[in-house]
Amino acid sequence: MQKTKPFPREEGLENGLSILREGYLYIPNRRKAYQSDAVKTRVLGQEAILLGGEEAAELFYDEDKFKREGAAPEPAVSTLLGQGGVQQLDDEAHRHRKKMFLDLMSKERIGIWAKLVEKYLYIATKEWIRKDSINFYKESQKVLTQAACEWCGVPLKDKEIDKRTEQLISMIESPVAVSKRHIEGRIGRIKGEKWVSGLIEQVREGTLQPDEDTALYQIAWHKELDGELLDLKTAAVELLNVIRPSVAIALYFAFTALTLQQFPEEKDKLNAENPYYLHMFIQEIRRYYPFFPFNGAITRKDFIWNGYQFEKDTLAIFDFYGTNHDPRVWEDPEDFRPERFSDWHQSPTEQIQFKLLAQGGGSYSAGHRCPGEWNTVRAMEIVTDFLVNKIDYTLPEQDIGFSLVNMPTTPKSGMIFENIQYKG
């Protein structure tokens, strides 16, 4: 019989408030304090196991040991995720639904997405040039809302842009927010689902006819394993599961602008001989800066891992940020060093799928890794080239620091640009 050892345990009957106080560093702090990649605690009234590190990532994304159904806390479901989306499915139901998303991410469709991001950046710049200053994070949200809607086949009138952008961003910014912002996220979720469910109804009635390769069309007509169309509410959740993450990339856009300010030497490297450097640069931004902090799953059965006894139906919370800064995986993890990705394009996928966990880990096709990850990378490549080679701007004095307590986080100023002009 395999020997087991007790988990390190955080004291306290409820430690959820510590998450709000420490943010992205909550799990890394406990892993460091207890010198373990698995620490027991209590959050949201239940026992939970905090996990982190590359080896723990491989465990967490083992579909034989963990399930997602019932793992997401109610505040996240009512704001960020919606009820019944693909993130909360398991096994064949998950693989069948996930395939719909993967089919939307063909090489051709990703190319169209990149062109739309560039298109709306240029349209927005015409307005930016006439203004004394802009908040780049806020403006990026509107750029990405327009690009995402067109890419998905969702009609969006000019007068709707601000309203729909705020609804989407409220969902993104509110899962662990308190008070007013969290309420705004719940309202944004309700209004957002009402908006897109109306469009799906129109598609099914034949009064709205988007292109067949768009998300609106494919989700409206997607059939589940039982041969039935998605119910209207679930279809709305899944359409928002394409649009909302596409707008969340605005967080990375702000960090891209911050990187170019903090590490100006990168501009010369981006325009040097190495055609792969842009991709390396983007991947390092995704590793270095915080995006979403952690994710949850529930054990399917009893099992032993690294001497620890995991019991069935226990919540596990996996640490993205800490794993992306784990010195066992990343040499000098607090240094911004794109060169660390120089050989990744030559590495088999199975060797890297548990290392860089900016948007989840594991397998794209069978697991819960974000299917839109390459849309994120392409959008970031477009905006990097845009900021470096297409426009000039200055940054006035401002607070460009970011908090590791706020989740998600951005530079505090939002990155204020002045004196915007086209290059050349």
RONULO-366153 format. One line per field, with one value per residue (C-alpha): residue number from 1; x, y, z. Coordinates in pm, whole numbers, padded with zeros to 5 digits, always signed. Each point is the difference from the previous one (the first is absolute). Layout:
BEGIN
num c(NUM/...)
x c(X/...)
y c(Y/...)
z c(Z/...)
This chain:
BEGIN
num c(1/2/3/4/5/6/7/8/9/10/11/12/13/14/15/16/17/18/19/20/21/22/23/24/25/26/27/28/29/30/31/32/33/34/35/36/37/38/39/40/41/42/43/44/45/46/47/48/49/50/51/52/53/54/55/56/57/58/59/60/61/62/63/64/65/66/67/68/69/70/71/72/73/74/75/76/77/78/79/80/81/82/83/84/85/86/87/88/89/90/91/92/93/94/95/96/97/98/99/100/101/102/103/104/105/106/107/108/109/110/111/112/113/114/115/116/117/118/119/120/121/122/123/124/125/126/127/128/129/130/131/132/133/134/135/136/137/138/139/140/141/142/143/144/145/146/147/148/149/150/151/152/153/154/155/156/157/158/159/160/161/162/163/164/165/166/167/168/169/170/171/172/173/174/175/176/177/178/179/180/181/182/183/184/185/186/187/188/189/190/191/192/193/194/195/196/197/198/199/200/201/202/203/204/205/206/207/208/209/210/211/212/213/214/215/216/217/218/219/220/221/222/223/224/225/226/227/228/229/230/231/232/233/234/235/236/237/238/239/240/241/242/243/244/245/246/247/248/249/250/251/252/253/254/255/256/257/258/259/260/261/262/263/264/265/266/267/268/269/270/271/272/273/274/275/276/277/278/279/280/281/282/283/284/285/286/287/288/289/290/291/292/293/294/295/296/297/298/299/300/301/302/303/304/305/306/307/308/309/310/311/312/313/314/315/316/317/318/319/320/321/322/323/324/325/326/327/328/329/330/331/332/333/334/335/336/337/338/339/340/341/342/343/344/345/346/347/348/349/350/351/352/353/354/355/356/357/358/359/360/361/362/363/364/365/366/367/368/369/370/371/372/373/374/375/376/377/378/379/380/381/382/383/384/385/386/387/388/389/390/391/392/393/394/395/396/397/398/399/400/401/402/403/404/405/406/407/408/409/410/411/412/413/414/415/416/417/418/419/420/421/422/423/424)
x c(+00000/+00139/+00105/-00160/+00093/-00220/-00060/+00146/-00307/-00080/-00162/-00347/-00361/-00037/+00287/-00193/+00074/+00371/-00057/-00148/+00289/+00281/-00141/+00235/+00247/-00242/+00096/+00371/+00031/-00133/+00206/+00308/-00094/-00068/+00263/-00254/-00189/-00310/-00141/-00335/-00217/-00365/-00163/-00365/-00100/+00167/+00331/+00225/+00345/+00222/+00220/+00283/+00303/+00057/-00045/-00318/-00128/+00029/-00201/-00264/-00064/-00029/-00361/+00005/+00055/-00180/-00329/-00121/-00371/-00088/+00349/-00061/-00123/-00337/+00145/+00208/-00289/-00230/+00252/+00292/-00109/-00377/-00191/+00059/+00291/+00271/+00235/-00240/-00037/+00190/+00076/-00180/-00238/+00300/+00191/-00305/-00068/+00372/+00026/-00248/+00235/+00309/-00167/-00042/+00376/+00123/+00312/-00216/-00232/+00290/+00138/-00334/+00001/+00346/-00109/-00305/+00208/+00229/-00298/-00158/+00332/+00037/-00359/+00047/+00330/-00175/-00194/+00298/+00203/-00263/+00003/+00239/+00036/-00150/-00016/+00145/-00154/-00348/+00040/+00130/-00318/-00209/+00236/-00025/-00377/-00046/+00250/-00150/-00357/+00083/+00209/-00290/-00259/-00168/-00147/+00112/-00121/+00228/-00234/+00026/+00379/+00044/-00294/+00100/+00365/-00090/-00224/+00280/+00269/-00223/-00017/+00379/+00085/-00260/+00033/+00202/-00089/-00204/-00302/-00093/+00229/-00117/-00363/+00083/+00149/-00317/-00209/+00240/-00037/-00383/-00010/+00269/-00181/-00325/+00177/+00157/-00293/-00212/+00249/+00003/-00380/+00015/+00245/-00223/-00303/+00185/-00023/+00377/+00241/+00367/+00271/+00004/+00357/-00072/-00059/-00355/-00104/+00186/-00122/-00358/-00010/+00227/-00153/+00087/+00071/-00373/-00052/-00182/+00093/+00148/-00269/-00010/+00160/+00293/+00049/+00018/+00256/+00216/-00017/+00113/+00273/+00144/-00062/+00088/+00349/+00078/-00064/+00195/+00313/-00012/+00177/+00291/-00010/+00055/+00288/+00150/+00008/+00146/+00272/+00108/+00025/+00186/+00229/+00058/+00296/-00253/-00107/+00333/-00008/-00351/+00122/+00321/+00073/-00170/-00353/-00094/+00083/-00346/-00154/+00257/-00077/-00375/+00044/+00219/-00265/-00253/+00234/+00134/-00316/-00310/-00313/-00251/+00139/-00129/-00259/-00194/-00085/-00145/+00156/-00185/+00134/+00243/+00364/+00353/+00234/+00350/-00091/-00313/-00340/-00261/-00359/-00290/-00209/+00268/+00045/+00346/+00113/+00292/+00246/+00062/+00200/+00230/+00069/+00091/+00253/+00124/+00384/+00001/-00162/+00133/+00356/-00003/-00380/-00019/+00211/-00174/+00187/-00170/+00305/-00114/-00251/+00259/-00037/-00367/-00109/+00218/-00138/-00274/-00330/-00010/+00324/-00128/-00374/+00054/+00267/-00154/-00344/-00115/-00339/-00011/+00199/-00025/-00137/-00186/-00220/-00077/+00069/-00101/+00271/-00148/-00085/+00050/+00363/+00133/-00252/+00152/+00353/-00086/-00182/+00300/+00236/-00216/-00013/+00374/+00086/-00253/+00151/+00359/-00024/-00330/-00055/+00198/-00123/+00130/-00081/-00057/+00086/-00237/-00021/+00085/+00033/-00244/-00142/+00034/-00299/-00253/-00115/+00020/+00250/+00130/+00236/-00170/-00012/-00129/+00303/-00074/+00124/+00049/+00114/-00112/+00105/+00049/+00363/+00137)
y c(+00000/+00340/+00217/+00341/+00316/+00278/+00311/+00325/+00184/+00369/+00085/+00153/-00097/+00232/+00150/+00153/+00350/-00073/-00043/+00350/+00141/-00174/-00048/-00168/-00075/-00190/-00348/+00079/+00132/-00323/-00223/+00192/+00006/-00374/-00102/-00211/-00001/-00125/+00182/-00056/+00294/+00098/+00245/+00079/-00229/-00313/-00180/+00068/-00098/+00272/-00127/+00151/-00085/-00193/-00346/+00109/+00148/-00340/-00144/+00276/-00049/-00378/-00060/-00339/+00160/+00335/+00135/+00358/-00043/+00180/+00144/+00363/+00215/+00168/+00356/-00104/-00183/+00302/+00241/-00141/-00345/-00030/-00317/-00318/+00113/-00222/+00074/-00185/-00317/-00329/-00309/-00054/+00292/+00230/-00141/+00032/+00362/+00087/-00121/+00270/+00264/-00157/-00005/+00376/+00040/-00116/+00157/+00193/+00131/+00105/+00192/+00179/+00083/+00155/+00218/+00120/+00095/+00200/+00156/+00130/+00122/+00220/+00123/+00085/+00178/+00248/+00111/-00023/+00242/+00269/-00042/+00145/-00340/-00348/-00281/-00284/-00277/+00150/+00068/-00354/-00138/+00175/-00105/-00363/+00012/+00116/-00252/-00287/+00078/+00022/-00318/-00181/+00126/+00210/+00330/+00300/+00354/+00294/+00122/-00341/-00020/+00165/-00183/-00347/+00060/+00091/-00305/-00229/+00166/-00006/-00380/-00020/+00234/-00111/-00369/+00077/+00368/+00122/+00222/+00220/-00150/-00353/+00106/+00167/-00328/-00191/+00260/-00007/-00378/+00021/+00274/-00163/-00332/+00176/+00184/-00304/-00235/+00237/-00027/-00380/-00003/+00213/-00242/-00296/+00186/+00091/+00378/+00033/-00187/+00016/-00178/-00372/+00000/+00256/-00072/+00138/-00242/-00303/+00042/+00071/-00330/-00211/-00331/-00180/-00372/-00067/+00165/+00300/+00365/+00178/+00162/+00374/+00097/-00242/+00111/+00361/-00098/-00169/+00291/+00229/-00257/+00100/+00376/+00064/-00162/+00182/+00330/-00113/+00018/+00375/-00092/-00132/+00302/+00225/-00218/+00007/+00380/-00020/-00240/+00231/+00282/-00200/-00185/+00241/-00206/-00259/+00224/-00045/-00375/-00017/+00162/-00204/-00299/-00274/-00046/-00213/+00268/+00159/-00331/-00041/+00351/-00071/-00327/+00168/+00267/-00276/-00173/+00307/+00202/-00117/-00093/-00221/-00133/-00354/-00260/-00270/-00367/-00280/-00341/-00286/-00273/-00080/-00010/+00058/+00257/+00068/-00172/+00210/-00170/+00179/-00086/-00006/+00318/+00236/+00345/+00070/+00349/+00027/+00292/+00149/+00308/-00180/-00280/+00255/+00139/-00331/-00001/-00377/+00057/+00345/+00117/+00344/+00020/+00363/+00112/+00095/-00218/-00095/-00204/-00274/-00098/-00025/-00376/-00044/-00022/-00312/-00162/-00267/+00130/-00260/+00140/+00354/-00029/+00005/+00272/+00320/+00030/+00345/-00129/-00347/-00313/-00350/-00110/+00233/-00270/-00222/+00225/+00336/+00218/+00317/-00064/+00370/+00014/+00050/+00279/+00167/-00042/+00133/+00303/+00077/-00033/+00245/+00258/-00030/+00069/+00284/+00169/-00046/+00063/+00166/+00285/+00242/+00114/+00133/-00103/+00282/-00045/-00263/-00299/-00302/-00237/-00288/-00170/-00373/+00025/+00105/-00293/+00050/+00284/+00262/+00299/+00242/+00284/-00220/+00126/+00360/+00096/+00355/+00154/-00296/+00008/-00246/-00079/+00119)
z c(+00000/-00102/+00293/+00040/+00187/+00138/-00208/+00128/+00126/+00023/+00332/+00015/-00054/-00302/-00201/-00288/+00124/-00036/-00373/-00016/+00205/-00190/-00349/-00245/+00278/+00223/-00122/-00069/+00355/+00145/-00226/+00110/+00369/+00016/-00258/-00183/-00331/+00183/+00304/+00170/+00099/+00033/-00240/-00068/+00285/-00131/+00015/-00297/-00120/-00144/-00284/-00204/-00210/-00321/+00152/+00177/-00328/-00165/+00289/-00007/-00372/+00032/-00105/+00167/+00342/-00021/-00129/-00057/+00066/+00322/+00051/-00099/+00291/-00040/-00022/-00303/-00166/+00041/-00152/-00198/-00113/-00023/+00083/-00200/-00216/-00142/+00293/+00232/-00208/+00020/-00208/-00330/+00053/+00043/-00297/-00225/+00102/-00006/-00361/-00100/+00143/-00154/-00343/+00030/+00050/-00340/-00146/-00249/+00272/+00222/-00298/-00040/+00371/-00027/-00293/+00193/+00303/-00227/-00180/+00318/+00140/-00309/+00022/+00367/-00068/-00227/+00308/+00237/-00213/+00058/+00379/+00256/+00166/+00013/+00254/-00206/+00213/-00034/-00370/-00060/+00152/-00264/-00281/+00106/+00052/-00360/-00137/+00202/-00101/-00369/+00022/+00170/-00249/+00268/-00128/+00207/-00063/+00076/+00273/+00170/+00022/+00338/+00158/-00121/+00088/+00358/+00035/-00115/+00210/+00309/-00030/-00028/+00286/+00256/+00105/+00314/+00025/+00292/+00033/-00297/-00266/+00074/-00031/-00331/-00118/+00083/-00181/-00295/-00021/+00002/-00264/-00211/-00011/-00090/-00284/-00165/+00066/-00205/-00287/+00022/-00016/-00314/-00160/+00079/-00133/-00321/+00046/+00061/-00225/+00111/-00195/+00069/+00130/+00274/+00367/-00008/-00274/+00135/+00358/-00107/-00191/+00220/+00104/+00320/+00030/+00021/-00338/+00145/-00049/+00297/+00211/-00054/+00332/-00042/-00360/+00124/+00265/-00263/-00243/+00281/+00068/-00336/+00014/+00367/+00001/-00324/+00178/+00309/-00217/+00074/+00325/-00203/-00232/+00302/+00120/-00349/+00012/+00352/-00116/-00280/+00254/+00266/-00241/-00293/-00121/-00116/-00288/-00177/+00054/-00144/-00321/-00024/-00218/+00204/-00144/+00303/+00257/-00012/+00103/+00279/+00120/+00015/+00186/+00259/+00060/+00057/+00244/+00178/+00065/+00190/-00193/+00180/+00328/+00049/-00092/+00182/-00046/+00213/+00058/-00166/+00229/+00279/-00112/+00128/-00156/+00129/+00324/+00058/+00026/-00211/+00087/-00242/-00038/+00134/-00154/-00146/-00100/-00240/+00002/-00346/+00097/+00241/-00247/-00267/+00250/+00139/+00008/-00054/-00339/-00092/+00057/+00168/-00027/+00115/-00296/-00326/-00249/-00331/-00099/+00238/-00272/-00279/-00045/+00085/-00362/-00024/+00316/-00015/+00135/+00275/+00143/+00040/+00069/+00378/+00008/-00137/+00161/-00101/-00118/+00146/-00068/-00139/-00335/-00236/-00149/+00298/+00298/+00143/-00152/-00151/-00368/-00078/+00112/-00352/-00060/+00306/-00131/-00347/+00142/+00220/-00295/-00195/+00279/+00070/-00362/+00003/+00306/-00115/-00373/-00091/+00248/+00214/+00341/+00328/+00354/+00249/+00365/+00139/+00233/-00216/+00293/+00038/+00305/+00062/+00234/-00264/-00216/-00291/+00006/-00242/+00019/+00239/-00251/-00281/-00201/-00100/-00348/-00126/-00330/-00207/-00365/-00281/-00077/-00329)
